[in-house]
């Protein structure tokens, strides 16, 4: 029973993760403004009555707010939040019936429902044709340094906790190959490192709670009572607070289990192994439920990949740190003792690290396809470039790991402390890139979609003997090209055309340029989507012929201009992840069949071991 404890523990980990991932996903990440009515920068004839804002993800009802600011900077009174029409991802603001002409600003603030990220911004609209209008630019929020630092510490300490736990399980498996006191000394050092990481992780989580609460409520940083009220409100009124409570409880329970096991390490314990893997699995699942992955619909596969990605990274990078601690002189055994422990742990730790790397690559490719919309989004955005930097760091980490695994067979373990320390530093740098990614909005959404095709209707009117045809391209708010074609039904025409002018409802009046006989071009500006009107006035032989036109202007295309490719990134990385997963499954199957058949590799070939040797 005892000999099978580590194997049973790993089996329990798999069962725990699969059960925990069956939980429903929750919305998270950054709640960004995706649409507003009236549109940002629009010009209206009268007061709209209501302003509605739509966000990319669910927002917390307790922390959403919006204000209407007059042209002079004063807050408009009589504005109230319409809770009946405000949905899970919308804010509805009822306005007074009468508003003076001028430019108004809507200052809004929203907090994502799961992870507590606060976003804010301003959108403007003008009432009256002569009102000045300057639309603000709502840029994508950049990650705060304090948020990135706390996330990096959180990920690093979680890696130390889970990686130390994994190395402790490895030591319990190889303990019979070492003197009992030496194995106990090494296991206690690893378990102590794991417990210390867990205690510090709990402290960092408490600091993150205070920071998120103050940012979400806008409370005073220097008032203790205000901070406590903000923390209490965050824990009670937000899903992020609920997830924080669950994760902190699991974290404290895991630290208690690790400290309890320290007294009997490295002896295998089914209770410790089962409790450890269940609690570690619960921690990574709650972390995934408050990540960018949980904002996708459906979120089950995305949360599964994110949880496995974090678990694999923690085992790999945290295991490197724990393995480095083993390489330090072990009491009276000195360097020879650490070399013996490293030699005994080398093979099982290499298998564990290899499995973690494979999981990391597969889940990373899949998650990249979910979080990054296109090739352009990967190459042209801060999020995409940070992911590329993280990938480069992981490649360097893998290269160092492979080199150290080879050197460990030929070089004394004591000489590899510096190379393995460099490997650990690369791992910490990769976790820093992961912290930046989780603190930044992902590169997905309508702005990264392929540009919409232009739909410019051909408008036709007849005035006297003239047939006028007009088209507006791209027929969206902003600058447009107006083309007017003229043709006379009489032969010969009664007179030549001397000018073509256009009058728009916004007060614009322009003269079109003659490009060729019967074709006139000019540039016009359309302010808003919806119904538009213009009048084309043709001067001919001293008389003027006017034709009214009415058509519908499409909404603005939110897609960015394509620089490299608008192809979906998932169409490239998903097949790669699938092929890699298939290759890994095939390799694992071949290895299991070979092991059962009693085969072992010799100089690149497989030969069957004799029955006597196998027994």
TAWOBEL-V632440 format. One record per backbone hydrogen bond with DSSP energy under -0.5 kcal/mol. NH is the residue of the N-H (numbers start at 1). CO is the residue of the C=O. E is the energy in kcal/mol with one decimal. If there is no record, write none. Layout:
{{NH/CO/E} {NH/CO/E}}
This chain:
{{5/2/-1.4} {8/4/-2.6} {9/5/-2.5} {10/6/-2.1} {11/7/-1.9} {12/8/-2.4} {13/9/-2.0} {14/10/-1.8} {15/11/-2.1} {16/12/-2.7} {17/13/-2.4} {18/14/-2.1} {19/15/-2.3} {20/16/-2.8} {21/17/-2.3} {22/19/-1.0} {23/20/-1.6} {32/30/-1.1} {34/54/-2.6} {35/54/-1.5} {37/52/-2.5} {41/124/-3.0} {42/39/-2.0} {42/124/-0.7} {44/126/-3.6} {51/93/-2.6} {52/37/-2.5} {53/91/-2.5} {54/35/-3.0} {55/89/-2.8} {56/32/-2.6} {59/88/-2.9} {60/111/-3.0} {63/60/-1.2} {64/61/-0.6} {65/109/-2.3} {67/107/-2.1} {69/67/-0.5} {69/105/-3.1} {70/74/-3.8} {73/70/-1.6} {76/68/-3.1} {79/76/-0.6} {80/94/-1.6} {82/92/-2.7} {83/81/-1.2} {86/82/-1.1} {87/85/-0.8} {90/87/-0.7} {91/53/-2.0} {93/51/-3.2} {94/80/-2.6} {94/92/-0.5} {95/49/-2.7} {102/127/-1.9} {104/125/-3.0} {105/69/-1.8} {106/123/-3.5} {107/67/-2.3} {107/105/-0.7} {108/106/-0.7} {108/121/-2.1} {109/65/-2.4} {110/119/-2.9} {112/117/-2.6} {113/58/-1.8} {116/112/-0.9} {119/110/-3.0} {121/108/-1.7} {123/106/-1.8} {125/104/-1.9} {126/42/-2.5} {127/102/-2.5} {128/44/-3.1} {128/126/-0.5} {131/128/-1.3} {138/136/-0.7} {139/137/-1.1} {148/144/-2.4} {149/145/-2.7} {150/146/-2.2} {151/147/-2.2} {152/148/-2.6} {153/149/-2.4} {154/150/-2.4} {155/151/-2.9} {156/152/-2.6} {157/153/-2.6} {158/154/-2.3} {159/155/-2.2} {160/156/-2.1} {161/157/-2.4} {162/158/-3.0} {163/159/-3.0} {164/160/-1.7} {165/161/-1.7} {166/162/-2.2} {167/163/-2.3} {168/164/-2.2} {169/165/-1.8} {170/166/-1.8} {171/167/-2.6} {172/168/-1.9} {173/169/-1.0} {173/170/-0.5} {174/170/-1.6} {175/171/-0.6} {177/174/-1.7} {178/175/-1.5} {183/179/-2.8} {184/180/-2.5} {185/181/-2.4} {186/182/-2.4} {187/183/-2.4} {188/184/-2.6} {189/185/-1.8} {190/186/-2.1} {191/187/-2.8} {192/188/-2.3} {193/189/-2.1} {194/190/-2.3} {195/191/-2.7} {196/192/-2.6} {197/193/-2.1} {198/194/-2.0} {199/195/-2.4} {200/196/-2.3} {201/197/-2.3} {202/198/-1.9} {203/199/-1.7} {204/200/-2.5} {205/201/-2.3} {206/202/-1.7} {207/203/-2.0} {208/204/-2.5} {209/205/-2.1} {210/206/-1.9} {211/207/-2.3} {212/208/-2.7} {213/209/-2.5} {214/210/-2.4} {215/211/-2.3} {216/212/-2.4} {217/213/-2.1} {218/214/-1.6} {219/214/-0.7} {223/220/-1.1} {224/222/-0.6} {227/223/-2.3} {228/224/-2.5} {229/225/-2.2} {230/226/-2.1} {231/227/-2.4} {232/228/-2.6} {233/229/-2.4} {234/230/-2.3} {235/231/-2.3} {236/232/-1.8} {237/233/-3.0} {238/234/-1.1} {239/113/-1.2} {240/113/-1.4} {241/234/-0.5} {242/238/-1.4} {243/239/-2.7} {244/240/-2.3} {245/241/-2.2} {246/242/-2.1} {247/243/-2.8} {248/244/-2.7} {249/245/-2.1} {250/246/-2.3} {251/247/-2.5} {252/248/-2.4} {253/249/-2.3} {254/250/-2.3} {255/251/-2.3} {256/252/-2.2} {257/253/-2.1} {258/254/-2.5} {259/255/-2.4} {260/256/-2.1} {261/257/-2.0} {262/258/-1.3} {263/259/-0.5} {263/260/-0.7} {264/261/-1.5} {265/261/-1.0} {267/264/-1.8} {273/269/-2.9} {274/270/-2.7} {275/271/-2.6} {276/272/-3.0} {277/273/-2.3} {278/274/-2.1} {279/275/-2.6} {280/276/-2.5} {281/277/-2.3} {282/278/-2.2} {283/279/-2.1} {284/280/-2.1} {285/281/-1.8} {286/282/-2.3} {287/283/-1.9} {288/284/-2.1} {289/285/-2.1} {290/286/-0.7} {290/287/-0.8} {291/288/-1.5} {294/288/-0.6} {294/291/-0.8} {295/292/-1.3} {296/293/-1.4} {303/299/-3.1} {304/300/-2.3} {305/301/-2.4} {306/302/-2.2} {307/303/-2.7} {308/304/-2.4} {309/305/-2.2} {310/306/-2.3} {311/307/-2.4} {312/308/-2.7} {313/309/-2.4} {314/310/-2.3} {315/311/-2.4} {316/312/-2.5} {317/313/-2.7} {318/313/-0.6} {318/314/-1.5} {319/315/-1.3} {320/316/-1.7} {321/317/-1.7} {322/318/-2.3} {323/319/-2.7} {324/320/-2.2} {325/321/-1.7} {326/322/-1.5} {327/323/-1.3} {328/324/-0.6} {328/325/-0.8} {330/334/-1.5} {331/329/-0.9} {333/330/-2.0} {334/330/-0.5} {334/331/-1.1} {336/333/-0.6} {337/333/-1.4} {338/334/-1.6} {339/335/-2.4} {340/336/-1.9} {341/337/-2.3} {342/338/-2.6} {343/339/-2.3} {344/340/-2.2} {345/341/-2.2} {346/342/-1.2} {347/343/-0.5} {349/345/-2.6} {350/346/-2.3} {351/347/-2.1} {352/348/-2.3} {353/349/-3.0} {354/350/-2.6} {355/351/-2.4} {356/352/-2.0} {357/353/-2.6} {358/354/-2.4} {359/355/-2.3} {360/356/-2.6} {361/357/-2.5} {362/358/-2.3} {363/359/-2.4} {364/360/-1.9} {365/361/-2.4} {366/362/-2.1} {367/363/-2.6} {368/364/-2.2} {369/365/-1.7} {370/366/-1.0} {371/367/-2.6} {372/368/-2.1} {373/371/-0.5} {373/443/-3.0} {375/567/-1.6} {376/565/-1.8} {378/374/-1.5} {379/375/-2.0} {380/376/-3.1} {381/377/-0.8} {384/377/-0.6} {385/381/-2.4} {386/382/-2.2} {387/383/-2.0} {388/384/-2.0} {389/385/-2.2} {390/386/-2.5} {391/387/-2.4} {392/388/-2.2} {393/389/-2.1} {394/390/-2.3} {395/391/-2.3} {396/392/-2.3} {397/393/-2.5} {398/394/-2.6} {399/395/-2.4} {400/396/-2.5} {401/397/-2.4} {402/398/-2.6} {403/399/-2.3} {404/400/-2.8} {405/401/-2.3} {406/402/-1.8} {407/403/-2.5} {408/404/-2.0} {409/406/-1.1} {410/406/-0.5} {410/407/-1.1} {411/407/-3.4} {415/412/-1.5} {416/413/-1.6} {417/414/-0.8} {420/416/-2.4} {421/417/-2.1} {422/418/-2.4} {423/419/-1.9} {424/420/-2.2} {425/421/-2.2} {426/422/-2.2} {427/423/-1.8} {428/424/-2.2} {429/425/-2.3} {430/426/-2.2} {431/427/-2.0} {432/428/-1.8} {433/429/-2.0} {434/430/-2.0} {435/431/-2.1} {436/432/-2.1} {437/433/-2.2} {438/434/-2.4} {439/435/-1.3} {440/437/-1.2} {444/442/-1.7} {448/445/-1.5} {449/446/-1.3} {456/454/-0.6} {457/455/-0.7} {459/457/-0.7} {459/470/-3.4} {461/468/-2.6} {463/466/-2.6} {466/463/-2.8} {467/487/-3.1} {468/461/-3.3} {468/466/-0.6} {469/485/-2.4} {470/459/-3.0} {471/483/-2.0} {473/481/-2.1} {477/554/-0.6} {478/526/-3.2} {480/524/-2.9} {481/473/-3.2} {482/480/-0.6} {482/522/-3.0} {483/471/-2.5} {483/481/-0.5} {484/520/-2.8} {485/469/-3.4} {486/518/-2.2} {487/467/-1.2} {489/465/-2.7} {498/539/-2.8} {499/539/-1.3} {501/537/-3.0} {502/510/-2.7} {503/535/-2.5} {504/508/-2.5} {505/533/-1.4} {507/504/-1.6} {510/502/-2.1} {512/500/-2.6} {512/510/-0.5} {513/521/-3.3} {515/513/-0.6} {515/519/-2.4} {516/519/-1.2} {519/516/-2.4} {520/484/-2.3} {521/513/-2.6} {522/482/-1.6} {524/480/-2.2} {526/478/-2.5} {530/553/-2.6} {532/551/-2.9} {534/549/-2.0} {535/503/-2.5} {536/547/-2.6} {537/501/-3.1} {537/535/-0.6} {538/536/-0.5} {538/545/-3.2} {539/499/-2.9} {539/537/-0.5} {540/538/-0.6} {540/543/-2.9} {541/496/-0.9} {543/540/-2.0} {545/538/-2.7} {547/536/-2.3} {549/534/-3.0} {551/532/-2.0} {553/530/-4.0} {554/475/-1.9} {558/556/-0.7} {560/447/-3.1} {569/373/-1.2} {571/568/-0.6} {572/569/-1.6} {573/569/-2.4} {574/570/-2.0} {576/572/-0.9} {577/573/-2.7} {578/574/-2.6} {579/575/-2.7} {580/576/-2.3} {581/577/-2.4} {582/578/-2.4} {583/579/-2.5} {584/580/-2.5} {585/581/-2.5} {586/582/-2.5} {587/583/-2.6} {588/584/-2.7} {589/585/-2.4} {590/586/-2.4} {591/587/-2.2} {592/588/-2.3} {593/589/-2.4} {594/590/-2.6} {595/591/-2.1} {596/592/-2.2} {597/593/-2.0} {598/595/-0.9} {599/594/-3.1} {600/607/-1.5} {602/605/-4.0} {605/602/-2.3} {607/600/-1.7} {609/598/-2.3} {614/610/-2.6} {615/611/-2.2}}
